[in-house]
Amino acid sequence: MKRWWLAVYAPGMLLGCVGMATWWVGYAAGSALWLLPGLVLAIALSWLAERCWPYDPAFNAPQGDAGRDAVHALVNEGLNLLAIGAIPLVAAWVPWQLWPTHWSVVAQVVLAIVAADLGITLVHYASHRWAWLWRLHAVHHSVTRMYGFNGLMKHPLHQTAEALGGVLPLLLLGMPYPVAAVLAFAIAIQLLLQHSNVDMRPGWLGKVMAWAPLHRFHHMRYGKAGDVNFGLFLTVWDHLLGTAFDADYRMRVDDLGIGSQPAYPRDYLGQLLAPFRALPHVPEPPPPPGLDQSPR
């Protein structure tokens, strides 16, 4: 039974949550505001699953970060809500309609997820190569344990950069409000699954979807060794970029964080200001055996 749960957890969580959101907003014409309680329920289910089937029990141990991560989530999801509310203004400003509104809502949601995934992945990739973007993105990489909730931990300016690269082009094409609301919800659910501490074993789907078994390697503290597995939803972009990576190695607390900045601020205000301050650096630690291979 446990093996079955670990196999279906990630696909069941994503398809179940996004499927219900698509039905509610896209077909039942329900208010997108009800997706917020849905996200809270998904976070609760993620927390429960992490206690039942942890990848590493140490990742469940608080490090004085729970309150900070909650503030990150509230601020960032609040910004998402404001952005969704502004969609009618964007629609009124755009004089054309290039979005395939004649498609089914399900097909439109799939298109939105794949297209946004490409844009967000490219911004993510650039964030590891352009110093000014990295300074914003480093907030997310400062985590020293991985659990679902801290997938929502981002500097709000970096979240804005990802939205500009992944979502704004779709809005300019005329993506409808219901599809945009489901897309924002789907991204939040996927971030829970990417950073989950559930010992998920999704089989071949784990080679296609960018869930925690692959994304944990992206949070390696060993400098450029962590410049792998950038995709949000799909791994195909990493295969095209040459940044796909997998290894027979179990990540631990000591493998996470920013190796060159072990004293990175841990409080919310400190992390908001960190990109604009000169922070101390130390030499990057070398990767241990099993993680010292080149991306493939």
Steps between C-alpha positions, in 0.01 A plus 500: 500500500781743588670444164171573323451826692854613424444427130171688467561788742653752259286430191189464713564827683569696180221353288250499786559860609535649152211291369267624774615859444439467125151365557412760762624811321479390140176301486301579817583873470596505867695784657878472473519620862397150606832374362669658802334261749584227249867597522485500880352148488775389259765639736340310788495177299863555405591550867315182599661292224844623604437372851372165379759428230800734540792493259720614788350551848759775561331711233189508719684647797438877525807721486331819612382544142131408513378853577728652237380255237140577594561872442664425164200291399244758613677787324566312178158343473346838583693649209372219279146581606548867414647405162203274423264782595676729252442264206179676383701824479760330282226348284341842451835646396595225251329575165537147360397147594753236400425252778312187381185569700310253278696213655363314801595643839709189571699547180548869578629419849746245360621751242539768769698266728739387227554852360545659844732217599731583210509871585550446873771241436693742277480774766615243757789398275599866453483551876799268541701687237421869548633635828219750560233232456695254713505747789119490498480126441753420774225557758335181381828308500579593858273223632680236703219249505245415233133461575199587290416833658836661426438454130301823538802677652627755246605860493193686367712673235622166370144368495414807294784425258372144455147629443623745237681222317244224536153651542497851356550379140192277541294790635606712203374222273162527671507212751159511676461571869386146598799339325741745664352426844541124452855555371598696812348226717677226301835675544450515877411128515801410286730701727369296795585181314842622384615567854306225672657288773284206399705198391305493175579232242305594187682259267533607138291811569783617722720520191244722323377721784731727699399377844704480819716194414667706226455852633685428824823487297434857388540612862850357541725741686804415291518799267431428135426135580149624578454660157281208396132407474358849442158392369192582704257243360683305231852358464504535121637855524800378700570231244496767230719734709740221591434550872310180585656314791428194710710296737469207739553724802279593793511872571549605862471823697877552466468497119258794485538877503751738345847361565675830440263688733442285810400812698225603257222685687231270634232751603241641259610863508864401472419293191306787343804725540769239426509558120588865559773444758861385478499164678810306604616212282717196571652245258241257362524148644570218253218255428522163674541174308180428314430864423827586328386396155417734212134563410369278226 
